[in-house]
Amino acid sequence: MNNELQHRGIWKRFFHTCSMAKLPWIMIASYFALEVIWANVAVRIPQVNGNFFAGDASVKSISMFIGLELFSLLFSQTDLFLNHVIRYKMNRNLRNALWGKILRLKPVYFDKTSSSTLISRITVDSDSMNEFLMDVIFAMVFQVYYLVLAIGEMNEISIKASIMLLAFVPLTIIVSFIMGRLNLVLQNSMKLKMADLTSYLSELVSCLPLLKAFNKQSYESKRGRKIIDDYYHANKKVVILDILSQIVGSLVSIGPEFIIIFLGIRMLNAAEMDAAGWYIFYTYAGTFITFANQLGTYWQNVKAIQGRLNKVSDILYEEQESLDEYVNEIVESGDISFDNVTFGYEDKPVLVNASFTIPKNQHTVIIGYSGSGKSTVLKLLSRMYEPDEGRIILHGKSIQEYNIREWRKNMASVIQNTPLLSGSIRDNVLYGIDSDIADSQIMEALQLAHVDEFVTSLPDGLDYQVGQFGSRLSGGQKQKLSFARAILTNAEILILDEPTASLDIISTAEIIHTKEQLKGKRTIVEVTHDAKAIEHADHVIVIDRNHTVMEGSKEDMKLMSQFYRDLMSEEVQRSE
């Protein structure tokens, strides 16, 4: 993230988030105007009620009372409608902005951020903006405005009583802030315990078969019970403090209330104030004391919301993939060369001054020790990452100069344990394809991928629902459907990352046959340790432990690379 943006204050972050969310300003202005009108009306209500308190049952008083009640009913429903619609619109707009931003983020961002965290940002933390605006900023502004009007009315009744009341405000505010601070600490602790519980459950639920296979039910039951109990105790502390806060707030409020009652009695006896005036003053004072007690809650809400708002704004500030026009909008075809490419993850170098060529329309395999950078080459090639140093070149131009969307359209990937999306087989094999594809073309691709007989045997054929992540299919079936999808894209470059690592012998042989049929028509780049796949390759790239890179034909590698000789000799021994 850009350091300048990262250190912006809460207000700059808030306004930036507001601009991204495209707030419904007309509705907000209407809501604001309605609240101002209501404050001016509400400040008159104690006076009308005071007339009844003093025994005034005139037609005028009754009419004003009924009118205010009807207005209150109309206002409350209109206010409720506007309040909720504004909230829903803000949430909708901010979630759209967040989702759009996430889709444009650089892939490296997802290496350090879990999917559950991103889901939480969109579904939960996005509420922080409307809470900050509606429950803190607007609520305080409207209440302060009402209190200014109320204080003016209180001064009209008794300046002396107003001054006595204001003397208790500092104590009320101090106590409120202390309790608010304690509450914030406990709330944060509770949220951390909830995060621990969510993380534990999300991991274990997805690994239940493994848990059962190793008979760890009792162990995980104890571990889960402890985490659940920790969350329970954190909640209990929050409830206890909440009760304590109510008690302390009530005790603090007794002082000013006693002063108001004592002064009211004296002023009534001295005829300095009538019963209606005392009732009106007491009502205003109660509102004033309540607001002073709530200041700590407002502060607590600001701090709690600030944390969530910062998490949302962090995403909005993240650097995204370029949306600018590229030097070359159309992707050319040809050999792709890595020219002294250096790349590492944080402080760990993976590729160091790596130079090699991926020939057009040939089958290139990349082999090497675990962690040597084989899969990293594929990520750099598909522009999921950018080299720290050096260039990847096509026709003498850096691939970074080509339109990134057109570049990726020119590629199709098949990886180990390929996930599928919920939906039909047709939905999955056509995913990412913009042109109209007839069922006959789909069946041709399925036939080439050796999965057509399986699909036609299904009761719904192409409309068969594969389940979440393709749970209703075997690993080999999913892999073959991924090959069919890659075939349908007509992409010039086919990227394969260990496509046969978890498949049986028959499925492996079928996928090798599919690759053979595509040879000469597509540029195939494959990371593999499968000697049979290597035997069918045209070009071999070996990445050694010391970051050296060798390339050439299979015959060349027999002479140049000990790793290649060891890998192929192990396969010969296994076959014997």
Secondary structure, DSSP 8 states (H G I E B T S, - for coil): --HHHHT--HHHHHHHHHHHHT--HHHHHHHHHHHHHHHHHHTTHHHHHHHHHTT---HHHHHHHHHHHHHHHHHHHHHHHHHHHHHHHHHHHHHHHHHHHHHHB-TTHHHHS-HHHHHHIIIIITHHHHIIIIIIIIHHHHHHHHHHHHHHHHHHH-HHHHHHHHTTHHHHHHHHHHHHHHHHHHHHHHHHHHHHHHHHHHHHHHTHHHHHHTT-HHHHHHHHHHHHHHHHHHHHHHHHHHHHHHHHHHHHHHHHHHHHHHHHHHHHHTTSS-HHHHHHHHHHHHHHHHHHHHHHHHHHHHHHHHHHHHHHHHHHHS-B---S--SB-S---S-EEEEEEEEEETTEEEEEEEEEEE-TTSEEEEEESTTSSHHHHHHHHTTSS--SEEEEEETTEEGGGB-HHHHHHTEEEEETT----SSBHHHHHTTT--S---HHHHHHHHHHTT-HHHHHHSTTGGG-B--GGGTTS-HHHHHHHHHHHHHHHT-SEEEEESTTTT--HHHHHHHHHHHHHHBTTBEEEEE---HHHHHT-SEEEEE-TTS-EEEE-HHHHHHH-HHHHHHHHHHHHHH-
